[in-house]
Amino acid sequence: MTEICRSFSYKHNCGNYESRDFFCSQKAEVPEEEAEETSKRLHLFCKQQVMRDVAQYLAENSDSAEIPLNKG
């Protein structure tokens, strides 16, 4: 068995020397032969969670700000 831990972070520049940080981390314990696929899956999960939260933040805090939401 091996433990996989992946994370994704995003820093949004709000202007005026302000920024907002978004972060997600996830881990799983899997057999070694599943490690690579699990790593990819965990990274995608973290990225999707962070980008969802960024989009929600922008929708709630800015009428004109847009961010590209990559699905992969």
RAURUR-V974298 format. One record per helix or strand of 2 or more residues. SS is the DSSP state (hx for helix, st for strand). FROM is the first residue (numbers start at 1). LEN is the number of residues. Records with the same first field share a line. If there is no record, write none. Layout:
SS=FROM-LEN + FROM-LEN
This chain:
st=2-14 + 18-13
hx=32-30
